[in-house]
Amino acid sequence: MRKIVSIMLRYFFREIASKLGLVLIFGALGFAGIKAWETATYRPAQATVTGEQIRCELNYRLGGRTIHEATVACGRVAAVKAQSPDTAWIVSPKSYLTIAFVTAAGAPVTVTALRGKLEAATAVVGDTIAILYSPSNPTVVAAPIEGGLAAMLGATLLAGGILVVLSRRLRDKTAANEATESATTGTVDQPSPAPASPAVQPQAPRPLSGAGPAPQPIAFGQQAPVVDYGAASRQVGTVSR
């Protein structure tokens, strides 16, 4: 069991962790960029929560994508399903807040927005929350970057970075182990070289018995000595008699 878990963890950190880490990093950076743009271009305001309601989002799947159809009161879900009985509806209840605020120009605005978009998880009717609104369209609102949101973005970036680093280290370690094993296998399988045969030293020819002295090497430009082979023959003949 431990071996199976170890194999699964290795596969996760080698094949999936790096991609997941990059998704977290780029997702957090993209969200941070959007919030920075909203902070730079939107106007701050204090809004009062005047209402809370649950609405149902109706979605369906098509070609691997989720298509948003409508957001209606949850009491109307049955009527919508009856109009399209062949559609596999995905119903998602969402919490909405109705808020009222006054723009910098003094215009009163009332708008209903997702609780999550306003980053007001615990707000109830009568509470005052900080918001950002678009100067060109005050009904478009967002939540400012506060401590909780900044901490969430930082944690997401940190988690993504850790996954990428761990995946990279595991890949490098695996590659180093494979290279070591390959080098070891090549050393073991390589045949040992054949022993070198001793070099044969050239031998000077032995002089024939009674044939006189052995010939000596002649230097360049030196005249070769004259050998009296007749005298040698006479000596041999005298000894034989």
N, C-alpha and C positions, 0 to 999 in steps of 0.2 A: 504493500500500500504506500509506504514512504517513497519507494522508487517511482511509482506512478505519479505521486504528487510532485516529486522533484522534476520529473520529465515535463509535466504540465507547466510548472513554474518556469523552467528553462525555455520552453516554447513560448510562453507568454512574454517573458522579458526579451527574448531574442527576436520574435516576429511581430508582436502586437504592441508591446509597451512603447516602443519608439513612435509608432504612428499615433497611438492614443495620446502620448505626451505632446506631440506636435499639434494635434487637434485642440487639446486644452490650452496650449500656449497661444496659438493663433486666435482661438475663440475668445480668450480673455483679453488679448490685445485689441481685437476688433470691438468687443464690448466697451473696453476702456476708451477706445477712440471715439465711439459714438457718444459716450457720456461726456467726454471732454468737449466734443463739438456742441452738445446741448448746453453744457455749462458756459461755454464761450458765447453762444448766440441767443440762448433763452433768457428770460427775465425771471428773477426769483419772486415768490409771493407766499403769503400765509393763507392756507385754505382751511375752511371748516367742513368737517364731515357732516352732511345733512341726511344721508341715507345709505342703506346697505341692502343689497339684494343678491340673490343667486340666479345666474343665467346659465343656460346650457348652450355650449358650442356644438354644432352639428358638422361633422366631418365624414369623409368617406375615402377609401383607398382606390387609386386608379394608377395602374402601371408602376406600382412600387412607391407612389407618392401619396401624401395625405392632402386631400383637397378640402379647404374650408368652405362650407356652404353658407352657414348663417349662424347668428347668435340670437337666440329667442328665449322668451320666458320658459322655464322648464315645464309649465303647464301646457305649452303648445307643441311639445315634442311628439306626442301621439298623433296630432293632426298632420304634422310634417311627414311623419313616417307613413301615414295612410295615403298621402299624395304620391309617394314613391316607394311602394312596398318591395320592389325588387332591389333596392339599394341597401347595402350593408352599412347602416349608419353607425358612426362612432359618436357617442354622446359623452361630453365632458363638462360636468358642472364647474362653474367658475364664480368666484366671489368678486363682486363689483362694488365700488364706492361712488356715491354721488357727493361732489364737493362744490363749494361756492367760495369765490374769491373776487377781489377787485383788482383790476389791472393798474399799471402805473398811470394810465390816462384817466382813471376813475370809473371805468366801465365795469359793471357787475357781470360775472360769468358763472354759469352753473354747468357742470359737465360730469358725465359718468365715465369712469375708467376702471380698468382692472386693478384690483388691490395690489397684485404683484408689480405692476408697472409703477405704482406710486410708492413701492417699498414701505407699505404701511400694514405690516402683518398683524399688529395688535390694535389698530385704530378702531374705535367704535364711534357711533353717532355722538356728535358734540365735541369730539377732539379736534385740535388744530394741528395740521401737519404742514411741513415745508414742501413746496413744489416749485417746478420750473414750467413756464408757459412760453409758447412761441409768440413773438410780438406780431407776426403777420396773421396768425390764427390762434387766438387765445384758447380755443377748445382743445388744442393739442398740448398735452401736459406730460410731464415726466418727473422723476424723482431726482433730487440733487445727489451728488456723491458725498456720502457721509461715512462715518467710521466703519459701520457694518459692511457696507458695500465695498469700501476700499480693502477691508480685511479679506472679504470673499475673493476679490480679484487677485490679491497677493497670494492667497492660499492656492488658488487655481494655477497661477504662474509657477509657484514653487513645486506643486505636485507634477505639473507637466515637465519642468526641468529635471526633477529627480528621475522620472520615468525615462527620459531621453538619455541621461547620463548612465543609468544602470544598464539600459539596453546597449549603449555603445561599449561600455566596459565588458559586458558579457560577450558581445561580438568579437572584440579584440582578443579576449582570453581564449575563446573558442578557436579563432584563427591561429593564435600562437600555439595552442595545443596540437592542432592539425599539422602545422608546419614542423613541430618537433617530432611528432609521430612519423611523418613522411621522411624526415631526415634520418631517424633511427632505422626505419625499415630499409631505406636505401643502403645504409652502411652494413646492415646484417646480410642483405641479399647480394652485395657486390662480391664477386669471386676474388680470392687473393691472387696477386700476380705470381706467375711462375718464377722460380728461382733462376737468376741469370747464370748462364754457363760461363765457366772460367775462360778468360781470354787466352787464346793459344799464342804463346810467344814464338816468334820465328826463330828457328835453329839454323845455325851456320852449318853448311855441309861438311861432313867428316872427310878428312883427306884419305885417299886410298893408301893401303899399306905399301910402303916402298915407293910411293909416287911423289915423294918430295914434300917440301913444305906446303902448307895450305895457302891458297891465294889470299893476299891482303887487299883491303879496299884501296882504291886509287883516288887520290884527291884530284879535284878539277884542275886541269892544266899540267898534271904530273905525268911523265912518260912511264908507260908500263914497263916493269923489269923484264928482261929476257931470261927465260927459263931454259936450261939445257936439258931437254928430255932425253937426249941420247946418253948423257952421262949417267942419268938415273937408270937407264936401261942396262948400261954396262955394269953398274953396281949390282943390280938385281941378278944379272947373269953370273957374275963372279960369285955371289953368295950361293946360288943354286948349285954351281959346280963344286 
